[in-house]
């Protein structure tokens, strides 16, 4: 795993798995999966993240 970040502006958790360029994305509810041209999963985006997690869990994740 390359990087985990949280965007307060859009309340989204971003899990970067690779630095490959994103070619396309598939959305399934609150989760968007971003893939490279060779169908490798590059980024996972979880929208409305605070709706799924407690404040304690968010704080702990952001502190690590």
VOLUMZA-901780 format. One line per field, with one value per residue: residue number from 1; chain; x, y, z of N, C-alpha, C in turn. Coordinates in pm, whole numbers, plus 50000, padded with zeros to 5 digits. Each point is the difference from the previous one (the first is absolute). Layout:
<voros>
num = c(NUM; ...)
cadena = c(A; ...)
n_x = c(X; ...)
n_y = c(Y; ...)
n_z = c(Z; ...)
ca_x = c(X; ...)
ca_y = c(Y; ...)
ca_z = c(Z; ...)
c_x = c(X; ...)
c_y = c(Y; ...)
c_z = c(Z; ...)
</voros>
This chain:
<voros>
num = c(1; 2; 3; 4; 5; 6; 7; 8; 9; 10; 11; 12; 13; 14; 15; 16; 17; 18; 19; 20; 21; 22; 23; 24; 25; 26; 27; 28; 29; 30; 31; 32; 33; 34; 35; 36; 37; 38; 39; 40; 41; 42; 43; 44; 45; 46; 47; 48; 49; 50; 51; 52; 53; 54; 55; 56; 57; 58; 59; 60; 61; 62; 63; 64)
cadena = c(A; A; A; A; A; A; A; A; A; A; A; A; A; A; A; A; A; A; A; A; A; A; A; A; A; A; A; A; A; A; A; A; A; A; A; A; A; A; A; A; A; A; A; A; A; A; A; A; A; A; A; A; A; A; A; A; A; A; A; A; A; A; A; A)
n_x = c(50086; 49968; 49869; 49966; 49897; 49969; 49897; 50021; 50053; 50029; 50058; 50123; 50005; 50127; 49997; 50122; 49983; 50000; 50114; 49949; 50001; 49898; 49947; 49943; 49873; 49971; 49875; 50002; 49895; 50048; 50028; 50113; 50010; 50125; 50002; 50114; 50071; 50087; 49895; 50108; 49956; 49973; 49870; 49975; 49882; 49992; 49883; 49970; 50131; 49975; 49921; 50112; 50071; 50039; 49975; 49995; 49933; 49929; 49990; 49979; 49920; 49952; 50002; 49966)
n_y = c(49883; 50095; 50030; 50044; 50063; 50107; 50023; 50097; 50063; 49877; 49992; 49986; 49870; 50029; 49882; 50053; 49916; 50092; 50030; 49888; 50051; 50075; 49888; 49937; 50022; 49925; 50044; 49973; 50078; 49987; 49899; 50064; 49906; 50043; 49976; 49931; 50032; 49940; 50074; 50068; 49960; 50128; 50030; 49999; 50046; 50033; 50024; 50119; 50008; 50119; 49979; 49944; 50104; 49957; 50106; 49907; 49923; 50106; 50042; 49873; 49989; 50120; 49952; 49890)
n_z = c(50000; 49914; 50011; 50122; 49945; 50069; 49921; 50087; 49894; 49964; 50122; 49949; 50018; 49978; 49940; 49993; 49902; 49906; 49940; 49951; 49878; 50038; 49952; 50102; 50031; 50106; 49999; 50131; 49992; 50122; 49921; 49971; 49907; 50010; 49870; 49979; 49893; 50083; 50044; 50037; 50119; 49978; 50012; 50131; 49964; 50129; 49942; 50052; 50013; 50048; 49900; 49956; 50046; 50118; 50075; 50095; 49915; 49963; 50124; 50035; 49898; 50025; 50123; 49936)
ca_x = c(49914; 50082; 49962; 49860; 49975; 49860; 49966; 49888; 49915; 49899; 49976; 50036; 50125; 50068; 50102; 50081; 50067; 50102; 50020; 49967; 49893; 49863; 49940; 49854; 49950; 49869; 49935; 49904; 49949; 50091; 50138; 50045; 50123; 50073; 50087; 50095; 49965; 50013; 49900; 50055; 49936; 50094; 49949; 49867; 49944; 49878; 49929; 49922; 50073; 49959; 49872; 50027; 50096; 49982; 50096; 50122; 50070; 50054; 50112; 50111; 50054; 50069; 50119; 50105)
ca_y = c(50117; 50118; 50115; 50016; 50139; 50036; 50134; 50057; 50078; 49915; 49888; 49877; 49930; 49958; 49899; 49990; 49870; 50003; 50132; 49991; 50093; 49947; 49997; 50000; 49976; 49935; 50044; 49907; 50069; 50098; 49960; 50014; 49927; 50058; 49899; 50038; 49948; 49854; 49950; 49989; 50094; 50106; 50085; 49974; 50124; 49974; 50127; 50011; 49911; 50016; 49932; 49858; 49982; 50085; 50110; 49945; 49925; 50098; 50068; 49906; 49978; 50119; 50017; 49900)
ca_z = c(50000; 49986; 50080; 50039; 50034; 50020; 49952; 50076; 49910; 49937; 50092; 49928; 50033; 49877; 50024; 49879; 49996; 49896; 49939; 49857; 49958; 50002; 49866; 50011; 50135; 50014; 50122; 50060; 50119; 50059; 49971; 49862; 49976; 49887; 49940; 49895; 49868; 50000; 50095; 50135; 50093; 50033; 50106; 50052; 50055; 50078; 50018; 50125; 50090; 50141; 50018; 50024; 50108; 50118; 50009; 50060; 49895; 49906; 50068; 50010; 49865; 49956; 50085; 49967)
c_x = c(50090; 49964; 49851; 49984; 49849; 49980; 49878; 49901; 49886; 49965; 50025; 50133; 50058; 50111; 50073; 50080; 50117; 50012; 49971; 49890; 49864; 49942; 49848; 49960; 49863; 49943; 49899; 49953; 50099; 50147; 50028; 50135; 50063; 50103; 50095; 49953; 50009; 49916; 50054; 49930; 50104; 49957; 49861; 49955; 49870; 49936; 49914; 50060; 49953; 49865; 50020; 50088; 49968; 50106; 50134; 50082; 50063; 50121; 50121; 50064; 50082; 50128; 50113; 50073)
c_y = c(50123; 50109; 49995; 50147; 50023; 50143; 50050; 50071; 49918; 49878; 49866; 49946; 49949; 49902; 49979; 49870; 49998; 50142; 49997; 50099; 49930; 50011; 50006; 49969; 49933; 50041; 49897; 50063; 50105; 49968; 50016; 49931; 50054; 49899; 50061; 49940; 49848; 49935; 49973; 50105; 50100; 50077; 49956; 50128; 49966; 50135; 49996; 49913; 50009; 49932; 49853; 49974; 50090; 50110; 49950; 49926; 50093; 50069; 49909; 49976; 50119; 50026; 49904; 50032)
c_z = c(50000; 50101; 50032; 50038; 50013; 49954; 50076; 49909; 49941; 50085; 49930; 50050; 49869; 50037; 49868; 50006; 49903; 49946; 49850; 49965; 49999; 49859; 50006; 50144; 49992; 50135; 50046; 50130; 50047; 49974; 49851; 49988; 49872; 49951; 49899; 49868; 49993; 50110; 50141; 50087; 50050; 50124; 50041; 50069; 50070; 50032; 50126; 50110; 50145; 50029; 50039; 50122; 50118; 49998; 50056; 49896; 49898; 50060; 50009; 49864; 49954; 50081; 49962; 49873)
</voros>
